[in-house]
Amino acid sequence: MSERIERDFHARDPDEQQAFLNQTWCDHCQQVDLGMTDPVEYELKGIVYIEGRCKGCGEPVITELTDEEF
């Protein structure tokens, strides 16, 4: 079973960080680009994720990064 590998979100370029924090989709609010707080970046089963909290409702927001995004 694959384990979650922690990555350093804050090691990314500041502009790239802002793009990931602002360009979100919230499953709970059903709205785009509300933004996220408290980002945590990790890799699981070879896929990189950024997880945080929706600025609108506080529910978890997860962004799956594609190869061209990292």
N, C-alpha and C positions, 0 to 999 in steps of 0.2 A: 504494500500500500504506500502511495506517495505521501510525503509529508510536506507541509507548508514551509516554504523557505522565505524568510523575511528579507526584504529589499529596502534600500534607503530612498524613499520618495524625494526627500529634500536634497539628494545629490543630483537631481535633474536640473536642467536649465530653468531659471525662474519663469521665463515665458512659457515653457512647456508645462511647468507645474500649474500655472494659472489656467492654461487651456484645459487641462484635465480636471481642475477644480470647478471650472465654469460650465463646461460642456457635458452635462449629465442628463440622465433620464431617471425619474423617480417612479417606480412601480406603484407606490402608494398614492402619490399625488396625480399620477398619470400626466405629468407635465415635463417638458424638456427645459434644460438649462436653468434650473433653479439654483444650481450650485451645490457643492458639498463642503463639509467641514471635517476636521480630524482625519486627514487621509493616512491610510496605511497601505503600503505596497508590498505585495508578496507574489511568490510563484507557487503554483500548485499543478502537478501533473504536466509540467512544461508550459503552462499558460500563465502569463503575468496579469495580475489584477490590481486595481486601486479601489480600496473600499473606504467609505466614509459615511457621513450622516447628511441627509437632505437638509438644505438650509430652510426649506419650506415647512416640513413636518417633523424632521428629526429621525425619520426612519432610515434604515441602512440603504446605501446606494453603492452598487458595485459596477465598476467599469472593467471590461475585459479588453486588454490591449492586443491588437493585431501586430504581426511582424513589422509592418511599416511604422508603427507608433513607438517602437523602442529599439 
